């Protein structure tokens, strides 16, 4: 069921000094820091220098393999509003979908591949990774996540459990990538004052005003469009596991709640033994580990909405009870662009 709204409490993201975003969508970040040694240099660029490069057969690895070039493309796309989910340096289906959406907007052949023209437009020059110092505030936010719904309802906030979880979301990255960037860090005993290396993410500057949302069930993709149907934002999303619970057609935004609390209704979870034993609803406090993450957008179909999730690495699956799940950072960005009554068109 839709959670009632709670007061907002914005969460900062790690940002570099603004770069230059040209009308054609090329990202250029002003700096000359070399690539870190723990990431493989791109073929043809000894030492991982910051020279703009074009992908070739040597620099684009098969799906599932780690590649510096793919990491930089994911980062460039993210800065333009085309999310591949958690940044992981792998050329998987979500990354290909983000590339394809970008190609369509830029009038390029929508192959989903890193051809020379696409890679040239997605240049990433300069700071891709920066040091981040873990703060006292970061550590004080940490909370063990209770195992039962009743115990969760007694927590003061549904915040991060670990520093690794916190910095992964801060940098829109997969925890496995953060571990690769920081091979010497003991994540189980990290303290305030520790310095870690994180990808540099930025809030995209949208090239137009949002007019509608389009969701493709088959591709598990959500897009924010302007009045000319040009894609402003592109996100992977999770959809309902039960095909009968996947709405098709035009819906509308009914309510908007940044940093919401969550109403646990036992009737919605008949598969849960605890839910069957409870005879009342429970209220869970706001936070990134809240079941709907850091944002809730209610739709004009009872019980349906667009929201964040405490498990961003699982976005893009068929596993929800009917709602559309986004990575927290994407839900946080989307909730700032929508308005009451905005059309949400769901296509098969």
C-alpha positions, 0 to 999 in steps of 0.5 A: 500500500502507498506509504504516507509521506514523511519529512524530507532529509536530503542525502548528498552525492559525491560530485566533482566540479561541474564539467561541460555538457555540450548540446550533443551530450558529450561529457568533458570533465576538466582535470588530468588525474591518471586512472588508478592502478587497480583498474585495467588501462584501456587498450591503446592508452598505456598507463590509463591516461586521460586521452579521449578514446574510442572503443575497439575490439580490444577495449570492449570486453564480453558481458560480465568482464571488467573493463575500464572503458565500460566503467567510463561509459557507464559514468558518462551516461550516468552524468547525462541521466542514462543510468545503467543501474549500479556502476560495475564496469560490465557491459551487461543488458542494463548498460546496453539498454542505457547506451541504446536510449542515449543513441536514440536521443542523439540520432545514432543507430540504436545498437546498444553497442560501443561503436566509434561514433557513440564512444567518441560522444561519450568521452570522459576526460579527467576525474573519474575517481576521487578520494572520499573521507568517511565522516563521523556523521557517516558512521553515526548513521549506521544501524543494524537492520532488524529481521522482522517487520515488528522489530523494523517498526521499532527502529528510529530510522531505516538507515545504512547498515555498513559504510560499504553500503553507504559509499556504494549508494553515494557513488551509484556503484556496485559494492563489488566495484568499490571493493576493487577500487579499495583492495586494502580496506577492511570494510568490517572495521572501517572508521571515521577518517578513513579515505576510500576511492569512489567514482565521481557522480554528478546530477545531470542537467536535464535539457528540457522540462519533464512532461510524462513517464514511460515504462516498458515492461518488456525491457524493464525500463522507466524513462522521463520524457519532455513534451516532444517525447525526447528522453530526459532520464532513463532508468532500469526498473523492477516490475511485478513478478505476477503478470496479472499485477502489471498494469498496462495503459495510462496512469497518473501521478497522484502523490509525491513523497520524498523520504517517506515512511512505510506502512506495512500491511499484513494483507499485502504479504500473505506469503509471510508467516509473520504477516499472517500472525500480525493483526495490525498495520505497522509504520516503518521510519524513513531511510534508504533501507526503508522498503520503498527507499528514499522516494515514493510516487503514488499512482492513481491505481490503488497500491501502485507506485514508483519507488526506491529500494534498499537493494539497488543491485537487484533492480531490473528484475521481475520480483515486486508485488506490482510497483516499479522499483528504482535504485535509490539515487534514481528514485531520488532524482525522479521524484524532483521532476514529477508533478501531480497529474503527470501521465505515466504510460505503461507499455507491454 
